[in-house]
Amino acid sequence: KPEDKLLMILFANQLAVSVNNIRLLSRTETYRKFLYGIIDNAGVLISVVDADGKVVLINRFFKDKIGKEFREIIGQSVIGFFPASERMKLHRAFLRLKSEQVERLNLTLFFKQEEREFSMNMTLTPLKDSLGELQYVVAIGMDVTDFVDLKNQFEDARKLATIGEFVSQISHELNNPITSIKVYTEYVKKRLQSENYS
């Protein structure tokens, strides 16, 4: 019958679309797992924050630095994970990303986990919609604590070297008159001894 044939063609087309959708969904899921694997295993801190400053995504490296579980982080204000001294800096950065045509912002943030302080160089990149409204901020950070520590040690060593040079110069300046006094004292002593024995 012609109507059965038409129904079979429609059913076959629908089945073909369904099979294709399943295939696309499978590829999308595989690609999603691949991308999440990259994000999660990157040796840098990665997070995505919405326009209200709430954490949408965070990788394992960042989670470990903060020292909390994913369920304690997702949906929370990102500013709350930083000490009060850094919150204003982060707040100003978000305001700039919302109001200005900025491609990205770089800033250094400090935070504490238990008794250890960390220094992070962060790059904040805004993701805006077609109207230019901020939707998300992608934050990628590098823990530069060791670099900052080395820099501070270098500065301390440089200061100590400067003090050492200063002390050396003072010692040299003091040594010249002391040497003269010593030589003159020995001369006077010999002179006095030679007068006493004569």
C-alpha positions as CSV (number, residue, x, y, z in Angstrom):
1,K,0.0,0.0,0.0
2,P,1.3,3.5,-0.7
3,E,0.4,4.9,2.7
4,D,2.4,2.1,4.3
5,K,5.3,2.8,2.0
6,L,5.2,6.5,3.0
7,L,4.9,5.6,6.7
8,M,7.9,3.2,6.3
9,I,10.0,6.0,4.6
10,L,9.1,8.5,7.4
11,F,10.0,5.9,10.0
12,A,13.3,5.0,8.3
13,N,14.2,8.7,8.1
14,Q,13.3,9.2,11.7
15,L,15.4,6.1,12.6
16,A,18.3,7.4,10.6
17,V,18.1,10.8,12.3
18,S,18.0,9.1,15.7
19,V,21.0,6.9,14.9
20,N,22.9,10.0,13.7
21,N,21.9,11.8,16.9
22,I,23.1,8.9,19.0
23,R,26.4,8.9,17.1
24,L,26.8,12.7,17.5
25,L,26.0,12.5,21.2
26,S,28.5,9.7,21.7
27,R,31.2,11.8,19.9
28,T,30.3,14.9,22.0
29,E,30.5,12.9,25.2
30,T,33.9,11.5,24.2
31,Y,35.1,15.0,23.3
32,R,33.7,16.4,26.5
33,K,35.6,13.8,28.6
34,F,38.7,14.5,26.6
35,L,38.5,18.3,27.3
36,Y,37.6,17.8,31.0
37,G,40.6,15.4,31.2
38,I,42.9,18.2,29.9
39,I,41.4,20.8,32.2
40,D,41.4,18.5,35.2
41,N,45.0,17.2,34.8
42,A,46.6,20.5,33.7
43,G,49.4,21.6,36.1
44,V,47.8,25.1,36.3
45,L,44.8,26.4,38.3
46,I,41.7,26.7,36.1
47,S,38.3,27.9,37.0
48,V,35.3,29.4,35.3
49,V,33.2,31.9,37.2
50,D,29.8,33.3,36.1
51,A,28.9,37.0,35.8
52,D,27.9,37.1,39.5
53,G,31.3,35.7,40.6
54,K,30.0,32.2,41.4
55,V,32.3,29.3,40.6
56,V,30.9,27.2,37.7
57,L,33.9,24.9,37.1
58,I,37.2,24.3,38.8
59,N,39.9,21.8,38.1
60,R,41.5,19.4,40.5
61,F,44.7,21.4,40.8
62,F,42.8,24.5,41.9
63,K,40.7,22.4,44.3
64,D,43.8,20.9,45.9
65,K,45.3,24.4,46.3
66,I,42.2,25.7,48.0
67,G,42.0,22.5,50.1
68,K,38.2,21.9,49.8
69,E,36.0,19.5,48.0
70,F,34.3,20.2,44.7
71,R,30.8,20.4,46.3
72,E,32.2,23.0,48.7
73,I,33.4,25.2,45.8
74,I,30.9,25.0,43.0
75,G,28.3,27.7,43.3
76,Q,30.2,29.7,45.9
77,S,31.6,33.2,45.4
78,V,35.1,33.0,44.1
79,I,36.1,36.0,46.1
80,G,35.4,34.1,49.3
81,F,38.3,31.8,48.7
82,F,40.8,34.6,49.0
83,P,41.9,36.6,52.1
84,A,40.4,40.0,52.8
85,S,43.6,41.7,51.6
86,E,43.1,40.3,48.1
87,R,39.3,40.6,47.7
88,M,39.3,44.2,46.7
89,K,41.9,43.5,44.0
90,L,39.8,40.7,42.6
91,H,36.6,42.7,42.8
92,R,38.1,45.6,40.9
93,A,39.3,43.1,38.2
94,F,35.8,41.7,37.8
95,L,34.4,45.3,37.5
96,R,36.9,46.1,34.8
97,L,36.0,42.9,32.9
98,K,32.3,43.8,33.1
99,S,32.6,47.4,32.1
100,E,35.6,47.7,29.8
101,Q,36.5,46.2,26.5
102,V,39.4,44.2,28.0
103,E,40.7,41.0,26.3
104,R,42.3,39.8,29.5
105,L,43.7,40.9,32.8
106,N,46.8,39.7,34.6
107,L,47.2,40.0,38.3
108,T,49.0,38.3,41.2
109,L,47.0,37.1,44.1
110,F,48.0,35.7,47.4
111,F,46.0,33.3,49.6
112,K,46.6,31.0,52.5
113,Q,45.9,27.3,52.9
114,E,46.3,26.3,56.5
115,E,49.6,28.0,57.5
116,R,51.2,28.2,54.0
117,E,50.8,31.2,51.8
118,F,50.6,30.9,48.0
119,S,51.3,33.4,45.3
120,M,49.4,33.0,42.0
121,N,49.8,34.8,38.7
122,M,46.2,34.8,37.3
123,T,45.0,35.6,33.8
124,L,41.3,36.5,33.7
125,T,39.6,36.2,30.4
126,P,36.1,37.4,29.9
127,L,33.6,35.4,27.8
128,K,30.9,37.8,26.6
129,D,27.6,37.2,24.6
130,S,26.8,38.8,21.2
131,L,25.7,42.0,23.0
132,G,29.0,42.4,24.9
133,E,27.5,41.3,28.3
134,L,29.8,39.4,30.5
135,Q,28.7,35.8,30.9
136,Y,31.7,34.0,32.3
137,V,35.3,34.7,33.4
138,V,37.9,32.0,32.7
139,A,40.7,32.2,35.3
140,I,44.0,30.4,34.6
141,G,46.6,30.7,37.2
142,M,50.1,29.5,37.9
143,D,51.5,28.9,41.4
144,V,54.5,31.1,41.5
145,T,55.2,30.7,45.2
146,D,58.6,29.1,44.7
147,F,59.6,31.8,42.2
148,V,58.5,34.6,44.7
149,D,60.4,32.8,47.5
150,L,63.6,32.6,45.3
151,K,63.2,36.3,44.3
152,N,62.9,37.3,48.0
153,Q,66.0,35.2,48.8
154,F,67.9,36.8,46.0
155,E,66.8,40.3,47.3
156,D,67.9,39.3,50.8
157,A,71.3,38.0,49.4
158,R,71.7,41.2,47.5
159,K,71.1,43.3,50.6
160,L,73.5,41.2,52.6
161,A,76.1,41.6,49.9
162,T,75.7,45.4,50.0
163,I,76.0,45.4,53.8
164,G,79.1,43.2,53.4
165,E,80.7,45.6,51.0
166,F,79.8,48.5,53.3
167,V,81.4,46.7,56.3
168,S,84.4,45.9,54.3
169,Q,84.9,49.5,53.3
170,I,84.4,50.7,56.9
171,S,86.9,48.1,58.1
172,H,89.4,49.2,55.5
173,E,88.9,52.9,56.5
174,L,89.3,52.0,60.2
175,N,92.3,49.7,59.5
176,N,94.4,52.5,57.9
177,P,94.5,54.8,61.0
178,I,94.8,51.8,63.4
179,T,97.8,50.6,61.4
180,S,99.4,54.0,61.7
181,I,98.7,54.2,65.4
182,K,100.1,50.7,65.9
183,V,103.3,51.5,63.9
184,Y,103.7,54.8,65.8
185,T,103.1,53.1,69.2
186,E,105.7,50.5,68.4
187,Y,108.1,53.3,67.4
188,V,107.5,55.1,70.6
189,K,107.8,51.9,72.6
190,K,111.2,51.1,71.1
191,R,112.3,54.7,71.5
192,L,111.4,54.6,75.2
193,Q,113.1,51.2,75.7
194,S,116.2,52.4,74.0
195,E,116.3,55.5,76.2
196,N,115.8,53.5,79.4
197,Y,118.6,51.1,78.7
198,S,121.2,53.6,77.6
